[in-house]
Amino acid sequence: MTSAAIIPPTRSTNAPDLADSSSLQLFDTIAGMGHEQVVVCHDKASGYRGIIAIHDTTLGPALGGTRFWSYATDAEAIVDALRLSRGMTYKNAVAGLNLGGGKSVIIGDNRTPNREMIFRAHGRFVDSLGGRYVTAEDVGTSTGDMDFVHMETDYVAGLAGASGDPSPVTAHGVFRAIQASAFRRWGSDSLEGKTIAIQGCGNVGYHLAKELHRAGAKLIVADIDAERVKRVVNETGARSVATDEIVGQQADIYAPCALGGGINDRTIPQLRVEIVAGAANNQLLEDRHGDELEAKGILYAPDYVANAGGVINVYSELAGWSRERSLRKADEIYHTVLNVFDIAKQDGIPTYQAADRLAERRIAAVRSMVKTWPQWPNKAS
């Protein structure tokens, strides 16, 4: 471990515009987004370059995965870490977990076979934070990479053979979010006979399709991987369409389960559904697209509420929960989604804003709790 620049804690409530990362004013940015700490890390021997962003630790140690990506600029990497870590604070808060929000990014080609020393270097920097931040796998990383991190620190989750594949838990939470959305829109959470268009048949999309099929839903599916589509079609009787056709299908519910940013200026006019609820992260390309869904009368289950089963699965590893307890916790997403809808109705705001408000209320409540201290100083007898 060769060098680390630590930017001190700072808070503010007015977040700046991050659209132009080339003109990033770092201290203004972290103040506006409410981050506590950003650590910029470098290890010359391995070529490791990483950023660890800790957004808020009011509820507990910051938890968030490590993303390995080839960023165009250092500023772009910093902005990504800041946005993702803030998102983890809100996701963990809404899920009712005793965790704050953090995220790491490693700058580089995630296809490299030379991974051990990169991730061991990362583990040393994670360990230097003394438990303020716990990492896990994310885009471009794997359980194998986390095993390398674990060689240098205990502050890592998502290890092979530990909490297991998070996909079934994530999918179950999304299923419950879809049921809650159906209840709010149609007065019943039964999905019997409802048509649901699933974009993305990866691990989460696959398990979600199976649950929806068992619930009696009719499925339309698409994925860039033909084998994934074939598996879902064979096991659920789904109808497959081309990837560029899925968003425009006539259906009751649209479930984005692929990459983020899929709800945008191009796709919103094509939507022919009453509900959007899926597993993808960052489904709204911009906040205004949540406003546009609201204007079209489409009920939106905010992504980080619906897909919180993934972080619940990671938390279960840290807390020593069984898989059954993780699934029971994911069941609570049903009531959380209904709570979000209630706040949106009461406050006259879109559901994506209501989700943020719910998270902020929990953080504020914990922050305002009276601390009780033991006698100090403790004098030796």
Order of alpha helices (4+ residues) and beta strands (2+ residues): beta-alpha-beta-beta-beta-beta-alpha-beta-alpha-beta-alpha-alpha-beta-alpha-beta-alpha-beta-beta-beta-alpha-beta-alpha-alpha-alpha-alpha-alpha
